[in-house]
Amino acid sequence: MHRLSGKFCVITGAARGIGKAIAKAFIDEGASVLLTDKDAETLAQAGQELGSPTLVLDVEKEADWDHLAELHPTADVVVNNAGITGFEAGLAPHDPENASLEDWRAVHRINLDGTFMGCRYAIRAMKEKGAGSIINISSRSGMVGIPGAAAYASSKAAIRNHSKSVALYCAQLGLNIRCNSIHPAAIMTPMWEPMLGEGEQREAAIAAMVKDTPMQRFGEAEEVAAIAVLLASDEARYITGTEMTIDGGILAGSAAAPGS
Ligand SMILES: NC(=O)c1ccc[n+]([C@@H]2O[C@H](COP(=O)([O-])OP(=O)(O)OC[C@H]3O[C@@H](n4cnc5c(N)ncnc54)[C@H](O)[C@@H]3O)[C@@H](O)[C@H]2O)c1
């Protein structure tokens, strides 16, 4: 039996990577999915590939969320997945001493403000039915400090906390609207391209990345999508305000642990 049949789901940043994998998994489970992204061209390709409707939506633009609410005033599942590292246009300093205010704000505008507006849309779109599932894609970087990507880590930590505020707010109102966050570690998606390079350098970069991961590999977008399916489904009806890590075991221990 399909686990998401009859559910209308909105996914942000769904043109590629984790968002697209979640869209595919939701469709496979019988959901009807609206793919959204700010990259119109890649989004159109993904929509065609998955046979789903698309809407260009830039998560940092309030007018785009208003437009979505006009088109789709109700929804059962909203996945706030769109996010940036800040390194998309190339490497730049993102440490606490040298990051520029503009770079700091740009990361927060998309990752945090976008998730805030996505949750706000979701609550309003689910309120009438009194039920729904909001899934926010945070990161392992939202649980620990990342010296070289401080804005990313800060924005993802704030998403973790905001997810709990949303969960409690909805419960206080007596609504069956759940809100949870997913915290992936390194998942092989196009997001990594600017940081991995090519050829031998790429192999070395990948090896260095997974060196301290207990399972010794990158995760796959489909593995994150499997958690999103669970949280979107009615099987998760008593799960709210929680965080699910998917990290090959990284957060289970510490590099400083004795006897490692
Ligand atoms: N890949 C990883 O290792 C990893 C780990 C932890 C968390 N995450 C998080 O998972 C989410 C998806 O990451 P991914 O690896 O698939 O990245 P990706 O770069 O492959 O895909 C991100 C998508 O979001 C879209 N996007 C970017 N800015 C947007 C905006 N303002 N409005 C709408 N869409 C926008 C992009 O066009 C792209 O299609 C992000 O929030 C990311 O921070 C990824």
The ligand as an SDF file (V2000), in Angstrom:
LIG
                    3D

 44 48  0  0  0  0  0  0  0  0999 V2000
   24.3310   17.4980    0.5000 N   0  0  0  0  0  0  0  0  0  0  0  0
   24.7050   17.5210    1.7730 C   0  0  0  0  0  0  0  0  0  0  0  0
   25.7810   17.0090    2.1400 O   0  0  0  0  0  0  0  0  0  0  0  0
   23.7990   18.1250    2.8060 C   0  0  0  0  0  0  0  0  0  0  0  0
   24.0810   17.8580    4.1570 C   0  0  0  0  0  0  0  0  0  0  0  0
   23.2760   18.4260    5.1370 C   0  0  0  0  0  0  0  0  0  0  0  0
   22.2170   19.2240    4.7670 C   0  0  0  0  0  0  0  0  0  0  0  0
   21.9750   19.4670    3.4580 N   0  0  0  0  0  0  0  0  0  0  0  0
   20.8490   20.3380    3.1360 C   0  0  0  0  0  0  0  0  0  0  0  0
   19.9690   19.6760    2.2650 O   0  0  0  0  0  0  0  0  0  0  0  0
   19.3160   20.6260    1.4410 C   0  0  0  0  0  0  0  0  0  0  0  0
   19.4650   20.2350   -0.0140 C   0  0  0  0  0  0  0  0  0  0  0  0
   20.8450   20.1520   -0.3020 O   0  0  0  0  0  0  0  0  0  0  0  0
   21.4260   19.4930   -1.6350 P   0  0  0  0  0  0  0  0  0  0  0  0
   22.6730   18.8330   -1.2300 O   0  0  0  0  0  0  0  0  0  0  0  0
   20.3760   18.7510   -2.3460 O   0  0  0  0  0  0  0  0  0  0  0  0
   21.8110   20.8370   -2.4140 O   0  0  0  0  0  0  0  0  0  0  0  0
   21.7850   21.1930   -3.9860 P   0  0  0  0  0  0  0  0  0  0  0  0
   22.6250   22.4080   -4.0920 O   0  0  0  0  0  0  0  0  0  0  0  0
   22.1500   20.0150   -4.8010 O   0  0  0  0  0  0  0  0  0  0  0  0
   20.2640   21.5390   -4.2550 O   0  0  0  0  0  0  0  0  0  0  0  0
   19.6880   22.6610   -3.6360 C   0  0  0  0  0  0  0  0  0  0  0  0
   18.5320   23.1420   -4.4760 C   0  0  0  0  0  0  0  0  0  0  0  0
   18.0000   24.3010   -3.7890 O   0  0  0  0  0  0  0  0  0  0  0  0
   17.7760   25.3080   -4.7570 C   0  0  0  0  0  0  0  0  0  0  0  0
   17.8270   26.6360   -4.1370 N   0  0  0  0  0  0  0  0  0  0  0  0
   18.9250   27.3080   -3.7280 C   0  0  0  0  0  0  0  0  0  0  0  0
   18.5570   28.5050   -3.2830 N   0  0  0  0  0  0  0  0  0  0  0  0
   17.2040   28.5820   -3.4010 C   0  0  0  0  0  0  0  0  0  0  0  0
   16.2470   29.5760   -3.1130 C   0  0  0  0  0  0  0  0  0  0  0  0
   16.5970   30.7740   -2.6340 N   0  0  0  0  0  0  0  0  0  0  0  0
   14.9460   29.2990   -3.3510 N   0  0  0  0  0  0  0  0  0  0  0  0
   14.5770   28.1070   -3.8660 C   0  0  0  0  0  0  0  0  0  0  0  0
   15.4330   27.1440   -4.1960 N   0  0  0  0  0  0  0  0  0  0  0  0
   16.7420   27.3850   -3.9560 C   0  0  0  0  0  0  0  0  0  0  0  0
   18.8540   25.1160   -5.8020 C   0  0  0  0  0  0  0  0  0  0  0  0
   18.4910   25.7090   -7.0380 O   0  0  0  0  0  0  0  0  0  0  0  0
   18.9480   23.5990   -5.8720 C   0  0  0  0  0  0  0  0  0  0  0  0
   18.0610   23.0570   -6.8290 O   0  0  0  0  0  0  0  0  0  0  0  0
   19.9450   21.9850    1.7760 C   0  0  0  0  0  0  0  0  0  0  0  0
   19.1630   22.6640    2.7170 O   0  0  0  0  0  0  0  0  0  0  0  0
   21.2640   21.5940    2.3980 C   0  0  0  0  0  0  0  0  0  0  0  0
   21.7710   22.5720    3.2830 O   0  0  0  0  0  0  0  0  0  0  0  0
   22.7370   18.9320    2.4690 C   0  0  0  0  0  0  0  0  0  0  0  0
  1  2  1  0
  2  3  2  0
  2  4  1  0
  4  5  1  0
  4 44  2  0
  5  6  2  0
  6  7  1  0
  7  8  2  0
  8  9  1  0
  8 44  1  0
  9 10  1  0
  9 42  1  0
 10 11  1  0
 11 12  1  0
 11 40  1  0
 12 13  1  0
 13 14  1  0
 14 15  2  0
 14 16  1  0
 14 17  1  0
 17 18  1  0
 18 19  2  0
 18 20  1  0
 18 21  1  0
 21 22  1  0
 22 23  1  0
 23 24  1  0
 23 38  1  0
 24 25  1  0
 25 26  1  0
 25 36  1  0
 26 27  1  0
 26 35  1  0
 27 28  2  0
 28 29  1  0
 29 30  1  0
 29 35  2  0
 30 31  1  0
 30 32  2  0
 32 33  1  0
 33 34  2  0
 34 35  1  0
 36 37  1  0
 36 38  1  0
 38 39  1  0
 40 41  1  0
 40 42  1  0
 42 43  1  0
M  CHG  2   8   1  16  -1
M  END
$$$$
